[in-house]
């Protein structure tokens, strides 16, 4: 055994301590924000509600403060404000500020209902500014304390057919959390890999393992070895792994069975999902109509070209439909007839286009696509037929994304970026398909609000790329996984 029982208990204790300190640091920020609300509630807010509610009992004060605390905790957990040590410092700050702002909207609505009129904003705005100041100061300090106590995890990378530098570079974007301290090819053989794991862990060079693009036959014994010896390991899943995440566990007598259903969504789920799409698209079409009018005028005024950009995309079952967007590129952007994604610093994008893309105003006409049933609010983003053809030539599984209706936003948009590779987009979209629920849809709709304001998600592909597809290396496995 690579680890003694004493070492295992020490590792478990370290992880428990890590979680506890993380929780305490996060709750410190929440406590400060709730304390500011409690102060303003007791000394200001309660005196602006209707007469019968002005003098709360002590338990009434506690109830109101508890309601605010629960709302703030809910949004903080949803948007990542509680993920010290996991997200980038800037993203944690932004997430917590965003969560705080949404909590204020809800509590302002509650106070307005209690007062039977719009609540007086003076002290409320003061409270928001005080809380945002706390977040701006506290989160960076707390994150620095956490990083000081728990330095980045040092990893041994076990790689397969891909260039290990690609994965190493991806991990290096989070040097505050991960360091690839060593690497070894799975082709060196099981014995060599196990020896390297033992050497690195025993000397302290590494304290965890990451299993990359290793074939299923090679990785099975490695996974069992790590699991059997209580070694922390990270695994880059293959398509088959992702598909099984949504399997239902059954038992036939004493035999466990995993069931993967032939239909991704049940009839009840499809009815509720369509009802949500109809109601929300109608409301948003009405609310955003002034913005759409202004955008249309700006696009037309810039170069006198067409306001809308029409393009053929693919939705559920491979059905093609026409998607509508406000035009953000020059009229002759694809005059050569070659389909390509937008690249970093793309000179085809007009100045007006850059602005409406940044604000996501160019996507608003797709509310009409949702209204008529071509798209849903949440689902895999629809691709162009010619681009799908390119992807499926070397990755046939890419068509799995069409098991559900295309969406305005989805798992790949919330947890990925514009330039996320097709293979990773597929895995993210399959996670959504396999784990689908109405609650997941609602959660992703709320998380999309954060994505709309976070600049990383709009990053284009590299200039030398025609699509999000990079160099097409060939995987020795026969499962179609050939993309970087």
C-alpha positions as CSV (number, residue, x, y, z in Angstrom):
1,X,0.0,0.0,0.0
2,X,1.3,3.4,-0.9
3,X,-0.3,5.1,2.1
4,X,-0.5,3.8,5.6
5,X,-3.7,4.1,7.6
6,X,-2.1,6.9,9.6
7,X,-1.3,8.8,6.4
8,X,-4.9,8.2,5.1
9,X,-6.4,9.6,8.2
10,X,-4.0,12.6,8.1
11,X,-5.1,13.3,4.5
12,X,-8.8,13.0,5.4
13,X,-8.2,15.4,8.4
14,X,-6.5,17.8,6.1
15,X,-9.4,17.8,3.6
16,X,-11.9,18.2,6.5
17,X,-9.9,21.1,7.9
18,X,-9.7,22.7,4.4
19,X,-13.5,22.5,4.0
20,X,-14.1,23.9,7.5
21,X,-11.7,26.9,7.0
22,X,-13.3,27.6,3.6
23,X,-16.8,27.5,5.1
24,X,-15.8,29.8,8.0
25,X,-14.1,32.3,5.7
26,X,-17.1,32.4,3.4
27,X,-19.6,32.7,6.3
28,X,-17.5,35.6,7.6
29,X,-18.4,37.6,4.4
30,X,-22.0,36.5,4.6
31,X,-22.2,37.4,8.3
32,X,-20.8,40.9,7.6
33,X,-23.4,41.5,4.9
34,X,-26.2,40.2,7.0
35,X,-25.0,42.3,9.9
36,X,-25.2,45.5,7.7
37,X,-28.7,44.5,6.7
38,X,-29.7,43.8,10.3
39,X,-28.4,47.3,11.3
40,X,-30.4,49.0,8.6
41,X,-33.5,46.9,9.3
42,X,-33.5,47.7,13.0
43,X,-32.6,51.4,12.8
44,X,-34.2,52.4,9.5
45,X,-36.2,49.9,7.4
46,X,-38.7,48.8,10.0
47,X,-39.9,52.4,10.5
48,X,-40.9,52.7,6.9
49,X,-43.4,49.9,6.7
50,X,-47.1,50.2,7.5
51,X,-48.2,51.1,11.0
52,X,-49.2,47.7,12.3
53,X,-45.7,46.3,11.4
54,X,-43.6,49.1,12.8
55,X,-43.0,47.5,16.2
56,X,-41.9,43.9,15.6
57,X,-41.4,41.5,18.4
58,X,-37.8,40.3,18.8
59,X,-38.6,37.1,17.0
60,X,-40.1,39.1,14.2
61,X,-36.7,40.9,13.7
62,X,-34.9,37.6,13.8
63,X,-37.3,36.2,11.2
64,X,-36.7,39.1,8.8
65,X,-33.0,39.0,9.2
66,X,-33.0,35.2,8.7
67,X,-35.1,35.6,5.5
68,X,-32.4,37.9,4.1
69,X,-29.6,35.6,5.2
70,X,-31.2,32.6,3.5
71,X,-31.7,34.5,0.2
72,X,-28.2,35.8,0.2
73,X,-26.8,32.3,1.0
74,X,-28.8,30.8,-1.8
75,X,-27.6,33.2,-4.4
76,X,-24.0,33.1,-3.1
77,X,-23.9,29.4,-3.4
78,X,-25.6,29.4,-6.9
79,X,-23.3,32.0,-8.4
80,X,-20.0,30.8,-6.9
81,X,-19.5,33.5,-4.3
82,X,-18.8,30.8,-1.7
83,X,-16.1,29.0,-3.8
84,X,-12.9,30.4,-2.2
85,X,-9.9,28.5,-3.4
86,X,-11.7,27.2,-6.6
87,X,-12.6,30.3,-8.7
88,X,-10.3,33.1,-9.7
89,X,-10.2,36.0,-7.2
90,X,-11.8,38.4,-9.6
91,X,-14.6,35.9,-10.4
92,X,-15.4,35.3,-6.7
93,X,-15.7,39.0,-6.1
94,X,-17.9,39.5,-9.1
95,X,-20.0,36.4,-8.2
96,X,-20.6,37.6,-4.7
97,X,-21.4,41.1,-5.8
98,X,-23.8,39.8,-8.3
99,X,-25.4,37.5,-5.7
100,X,-25.7,40.4,-3.3
101,X,-27.4,42.5,-5.9
102,X,-30.0,39.9,-6.7
103,X,-30.6,39.4,-3.0
104,X,-31.2,43.1,-2.6
105,X,-33.7,43.0,-5.5
106,X,-35.8,40.3,-3.8
107,X,-35.6,41.9,-0.3
108,X,-36.5,45.3,-1.8
109,X,-39.6,43.7,-3.4
110,X,-40.5,42.2,0.0
111,X,-40.1,45.5,1.8
112,X,-42.2,47.3,-0.8
113,X,-45.0,44.7,-0.4
114,X,-44.8,45.2,3.4
115,X,-45.0,49.0,2.9
116,X,-47.7,48.8,0.2
117,X,-45.6,51.1,-1.9
118,X,-42.2,51.4,-3.4
119,X,-39.8,51.3,-0.5
120,X,-37.8,54.5,0.2
121,X,-34.4,54.0,-1.5
122,X,-32.1,56.3,0.4
123,X,-31.0,53.9,3.2
124,X,-31.4,50.9,0.9
125,X,-28.8,52.3,-1.6
126,X,-26.5,53.2,1.3
127,X,-26.8,49.6,2.5
128,X,-25.9,48.2,-0.9
129,X,-22.8,50.4,-1.2
130,X,-21.7,49.3,2.3
131,X,-22.1,45.6,1.4
132,X,-20.3,45.9,-1.9
133,X,-17.4,47.6,-0.2
134,X,-17.3,44.7,2.3
135,X,-17.2,42.2,-0.6
136,X,-14.5,44.2,-2.4
137,X,-12.2,44.2,0.6
138,X,-13.1,41.0,2.4
139,X,-13.1,38.4,-0.4
140,X,-9.5,39.2,-1.7
141,X,-8.2,39.1,1.8
142,X,-10.0,35.8,2.7
143,X,-8.9,34.2,-0.6
144,X,-5.3,35.2,0.1
145,X,-5.5,33.7,3.6
146,X,-7.0,30.5,2.2
147,X,-4.2,30.3,-0.5
148,X,-1.6,30.9,2.1
149,X,-2.9,28.0,4.3
150,X,-3.5,25.7,1.4
151,X,-1.1,26.2,-1.5
152,X,-1.8,24.9,-5.0
153,X,-2.2,21.2,-5.5
154,X,0.8,19.6,-7.2
155,X,-0.3,17.1,-9.9
156,X,1.2,14.2,-11.8
157,X,-0.2,14.3,-15.3
158,X,-0.7,10.9,-16.9
159,X,-1.3,11.6,-20.6
160,X,-2.1,9.6,-23.7
161,X,-2.3,10.5,-27.4
162,X,-2.6,14.3,-27.1
163,X,0.2,16.7,-26.6
164,X,0.5,17.1,-22.8
165,X,1.4,20.7,-23.2
166,X,-2.2,21.5,-24.2
167,X,-3.6,20.2,-20.9
168,X,-0.7,21.7,-18.9
169,X,-1.4,25.1,-20.4
170,X,-5.0,24.8,-19.5
171,X,-4.1,24.0,-15.9
172,X,-1.6,26.8,-15.8
173,X,-4.5,29.3,-16.3
174,X,-5.2,28.4,-12.6
175,X,-1.7,28.4,-11.1
176,X,-3.3,29.5,-7.9
177,X,-5.1,26.1,-7.6
178,X,-3.1,23.6,-9.7
179,X,0.5,23.0,-10.7
180,X,1.5,20.2,-13.1
181,X,4.7,19.2,-11.3
182,X,5.4,16.0,-13.2
183,X,4.2,14.1,-16.2
184,X,4.3,10.6,-17.7
185,X,2.9,8.9,-20.7
186,X,0.5,6.0,-20.2
187,X,2.3,4.3,-23.1
188,X,5.2,3.8,-20.7
189,X,3.2,1.0,-19.2
190,X,1.2,0.4,-16.0
191,X,4.3,-0.6,-13.9
192,X,6.1,2.6,-14.9
193,X,3.1,4.7,-14.2
194,X,2.5,3.2,-10.7
195,X,6.2,3.6,-9.8
196,X,6.1,7.3,-10.8
197,X,2.9,7.8,-8.7
198,X,4.6,6.1,-5.7
199,X,7.8,8.1,-6.1
200,X,6.1,11.5,-6.6
201,X,3.8,11.0,-3.6
202,X,6.4,9.6,-1.3
203,X,8.8,12.4,-2.0
204,X,6.1,15.1,-1.9
205,X,6.7,16.2,-5.5
206,X,3.0,15.6,-6.2
207,X,0.0,15.1,-4.0
208,X,-2.6,14.1,-6.6
209,X,-2.9,12.6,-10.1
210,X,-4.7,13.8,-13.2
211,X,-5.6,11.2,-15.8
212,X,-5.9,12.9,-19.2
213,X,-6.7,11.5,-22.7
214,X,-5.7,8.0,-21.8
215,X,-7.4,5.1,-23.5
216,X,-10.0,3.1,-21.6
217,X,-7.9,0.0,-21.4
218,X,-4.9,1.9,-20.1
219,X,-6.7,4.0,-17.5
220,X,-8.8,1.2,-15.9
221,X,-6.0,-0.3,-13.8
222,X,-4.7,3.2,-13.0
223,X,-8.1,4.3,-11.7
224,X,-8.4,1.2,-9.6
225,X,-4.9,1.6,-8.2
226,X,-5.6,5.2,-7.2
227,X,-9.0,4.4,-5.7
228,X,-7.7,1.4,-3.8
229,X,-4.9,3.3,-2.3
230,X,-6.9,6.5,-1.4
231,X,-5.0,8.6,-3.9
232,X,-6.8,11.7,-5.1
233,X,-7.1,11.7,-8.9
234,X,-8.8,13.9,-11.5
235,X,-10.2,12.3,-14.6
236,X,-11.0,13.9,-18.0
237,X,-14.1,12.0,-18.9
238,X,-14.8,10.4,-22.3
239,X,-18.2,10.5,-24.0
240,X,-19.2,7.1,-22.6
241,X,-18.5,8.4,-19.0
242,X,-20.6,11.4,-19.5
243,X,-23.5,9.4,-21.0
244,X,-23.5,7.2,-17.9
245,X,-23.8,10.1,-15.5
246,X,-27.5,10.3,-16.3
247,X,-28.2,6.6,-16.1
248,X,-30.8,5.4,-13.6
249,X,-29.7,2.9,-11.0
250,X,-31.9,-0.3,-11.0
251,X,-31.7,-3.6,-9.1
252,X,-32.7,-6.9,-10.6
253,X,-32.6,-9.2,-7.5
254,X,-29.0,-8.8,-6.3
255,X,-27.6,-7.3,-9.6
256,X,-27.2,-3.5,-10.0
257,X,-28.2,-2.3,-13.5
258,X,-27.7,1.1,-15.1
259,X,-30.6,2.2,-17.4
260,X,-30.1,4.8,-20.1
261,X,-33.5,5.8,-21.5
262,X,-34.2,6.2,-25.2
263,X,-35.8,9.6,-24.8
264,X,-33.8,12.3,-23.2
265,X,-36.9,14.2,-21.9
266,X,-40.1,12.7,-20.7
267,X,-43.4,14.0,-22.1
268,X,-44.1,15.9,-18.9
269,X,-40.7,17.6,-19.0
270,X,-41.2,18.6,-22.6
271,X,-44.7,20.1,-21.8
272,X,-43.4,22.1,-18.8
273,X,-40.3,23.2,-20.7
274,X,-42.4,24.5,-23.6
275,X,-44.7,26.3,-21.3
276,X,-41.8,28.1,-19.7
277,X,-40.4,29.0,-23.1
278,X,-43.7,30.5,-24.2
279,X,-44.4,32.5,-21.1
280,X,-40.8,33.9,-20.8
281,X,-40.4,34.6,-24.5
282,X,-43.6,36.7,-24.6
283,X,-42.7,38.6,-21.5
284,X,-39.1,39.3,-22.7
285,X,-40.2,40.3,-26.2
286,X,-42.4,43.0,-24.6
287,X,-39.8,44.1,-22.0
288,X,-36.9,44.2,-24.5
289,X,-38.8,45.7,-27.4
290,X,-37.4,49.3,-26.8
291,X,-33.8,47.9,-26.8
292,X,-34.5,46.0,-29.9
293,X,-35.8,49.1,-31.6
294,X,-32.8,51.1,-30.6
295,X,-30.4,48.3,-31.7
296,X,-32.2,48.0,-35.1
297,X,-31.8,51.8,-35.7
298,X,-28.1,51.7,-34.8
299,X,-27.3,48.7,-37.1
300,X,-29.2,50.3,-40.0
301,X,-27.7,53.8,-39.5
302,X,-24.1,52.5,-39.5
303,X,-23.8,51.1,-43.0
304,X,-27.4,51.1,-44.4
305,X,-27.2,47.3,-44.6
306,X,-29.9,44.8,-43.4
307,X,-30.8,44.9,-39.7
308,X,-31.3,41.2,-39.2
309,X,-28.9,38.4,-39.9
310,X,-30.5,35.2,-41.0
311,X,-28.7,31.9,-40.9
312,X,-29.5,28.2,-41.2
313,X,-29.0,26.2,-37.9
314,X,-29.8,22.7,-36.7
315,X,-32.1,21.8,-33.8
316,X,-33.6,18.6,-32.3
317,X,-33.5,15.6,-34.6
318,X,-31.3,17.3,-37.1
319,X,-34.1,19.6,-38.3
320,X,-32.8,22.8,-39.9
321,X,-34.4,26.2,-39.2
322,X,-33.6,29.9,-39.7
323,X,-32.1,31.7,-36.8
324,X,-32.4,35.5,-36.4
325,X,-29.8,37.8,-34.9
326,X,-29.1,41.5,-35.2
327,X,-26.3,41.9,-37.7
328,X,-23.0,42.5,-36.0
329,X,-20.6,42.0,-39.0
330,X,-20.1,43.7,-42.3
331,X,-22.5,42.8,-45.1
332,X,-19.9,40.9,-47.0
333,X,-18.4,39.1,-44.0
334,X,-18.6,35.7,-45.6
335,X,-18.5,36.7,-49.3
336,X,-16.0,33.8,-49.9
337,X,-18.7,31.3,-48.9
338,X,-16.6,29.8,-46.1
339,X,-18.3,29.3,-42.8
340,X,-16.2,30.4,-39.9
341,X,-16.6,31.5,-36.3
342,X,-15.6,35.0,-35.1
343,X,-12.0,35.3,-34.1
344,X,-10.2,37.5,-31.6
345,X,-10.0,41.0,-33.0
346,X,-12.1,40.0,-36.1
347,X,-12.1,42.9,-38.5
348,X,-15.4,41.8,-40.0
349,X,-17.2,42.9,-36.8
350,X,-18.5,46.5,-37.1
351,X,-18.1,49.0,-34.2
352,X,-21.9,48.7,-33.6
353,X,-21.5,45.0,-33.7
354,X,-18.8,45.0,-31.1
355,X,-21.1,46.8,-28.7
356,X,-24.2,44.8,-29.2
357,X,-22.2,41.6,-28.9
358,X,-20.7,42.7,-25.7
359,X,-24.1,43.5,-24.3
360,X,-25.6,40.4,-26.0
361,X,-28.2,42.6,-27.7
362,X,-27.5,40.8,-31.0
363,X,-29.2,37.6,-29.6
364,X,-32.5,39.3,-28.7
365,X,-34.3,38.3,-32.0
366,X,-33.9,34.7,-31.1
367,X,-36.7,35.3,-28.6
368,X,-38.9,34.9,-31.7
369,X,-37.2,31.6,-32.5
370,X,-38.1,30.5,-29.0
371,X,-41.7,31.7,-29.3
372,X,-42.4,29.7,-32.5
373,X,-40.7,26.6,-31.1
374,X,-37.5,26.3,-33.1
375,X,-35.4,26.9,-29.9
376,X,-35.7,26.7,-26.2
377,X,-34.2,29.1,-23.6
378,X,-31.9,26.4,-22.3
379,X,-30.3,23.8,-24.6
380,X,-27.2,23.1,-26.7
381,X,-26.4,26.1,-28.9
382,X,-27.5,25.4,-32.5
383,X,-24.6,25.0,-35.0
384,X,-24.6,25.6,-38.8
385,X,-25.0,22.4,-40.9
386,X,-21.7,22.8,-42.6
387,X,-19.8,23.2,-39.3
388,X,-21.6,20.2,-37.8
389,X,-20.5,18.2,-40.9
390,X,-16.9,19.2,-40.2
391,X,-17.1,18.1,-36.6
392,X,-19.0,14.8,-37.2
393,X,-16.4,13.7,-39.9
394,X,-13.9,13.2,-37.1
395,X,-16.3,13.0,-34.1
396,X,-19.6,11.3,-35.0
397,X,-20.8,11.7,-31.4
398,X,-21.3,15.4,-32.0
399,X,-24.7,14.7,-33.4
400,X,-25.8,13.5,-29.9
401,X,-26.4,17.2,-29.1
402,X,-29.5,17.1,-31.3
403,X,-31.3,14.7,-28.9
404,X,-32.9,17.9,-27.4
405,X,-34.1,21.2,-28.8
406,X,-31.4,23.8,-29.4
407,X,-31.2,26.6,-26.9
408,X,-30.4,30.3,-26.5
409,X,-28.0,29.3,-23.7
410,X,-26.9,26.0,-22.2
411,X,-24.4,24.1,-20.1
412,X,-21.6,24.8,-22.5
413,X,-22.2,28.6,-22.4
414,X,-22.5,28.7,-18.6
415,X,-19.5,26.5,-17.8
416,X,-17.5,27.0,-21.0
417,X,-16.6,29.9,-23.3
418,X,-17.2,30.9,-26.9
419,X,-13.9,29.3,-28.0
420,X,-14.4,26.0,-26.0
421,X,-13.4,23.1,-28.3
422,X,-16.2,21.1,-29.9
423,X,-15.3,18.0,-27.9
424,X,-15.5,19.8,-24.6
425,X,-18.7,21.5,-25.7
426,X,-20.2,18.1,-26.5
427,X,-19.3,16.7,-23.1
428,X,-20.8,19.8,-21.4
429,X,-24.0,19.6,-23.5
430,X,-24.3,15.8,-22.8
431,X,-24.1,16.5,-19.1
432,X,-27.1,18.8,-19.5
433,X,-29.0,16.2,-21.5
434,X,-28.3,13.4,-19.2
435,X,-28.9,15.3,-16.0
436,X,-31.9,17.3,-17.3
437,X,-34.6,18.6,-14.9
438,X,-36.8,21.6,-14.8
439,X,-34.9,22.8,-11.7
440,X,-31.6,22.5,-13.7
441,X,-33.2,24.7,-16.5
442,X,-34.2,27.3,-14.0
443,X,-30.8,27.3,-12.4
444,X,-29.1,27.7,-15.8
445,X,-31.4,30.5,-16.7
446,X,-30.3,32.3,-13.5
447,X,-26.6,31.5,-14.1
448,X,-26.9,32.9,-17.6
449,X,-27.5,36.3,-16.1
450,X,-24.0,36.2,-14.6
451,X,-22.5,34.9,-17.9
452,X,-24.0,37.8,-19.8
453,X,-21.9,40.2,-17.7
454,X,-18.7,38.1,-17.4
455,X,-16.2,39.0,-20.3
456,X,-14.4,35.6,-20.5
457,X,-17.4,33.9,-22.0
458,X,-17.2,36.2,-25.2
459,X,-13.6,35.4,-26.0
460,X,-13.3,34.5,-29.7
461,X,-11.4,31.6,-31.3
462,X,-7.8,32.1,-32.5
463,X,-7.4,33.8,-35.9
464,X,-5.9,30.8,-37.5
465,X,-9.0,28.7,-36.7
466,X,-11.8,28.4,-39.2
467,X,-14.1,27.0,-36.5
468,X,-13.6,26.1,-32.8
469,X,-12.0,23.0,-34.2
470,X,-8.2,23.1,-33.8
471,X,-5.7,20.6,-35.3
472,X,-7.5,17.3,-35.7
473,X,-5.2,14.8,-34.0
474,X,-6.2,11.1,-34.4
475,X,-7.1,9.2,-31.3
476,X,-6.0,5.5,-31.3
477,X,-9.3,4.7,-29.6
478,X,-12.1,3.8,-32.0
479,X,-14.7,5.9,-30.3
480,X,-14.5,9.0,-32.5
481,X,-12.7,11.2,-30.0
482,X,-10.2,12.9,-32.2
483,X,-10.5,16.6,-31.2
484,X,-8.3,18.6,-29.1
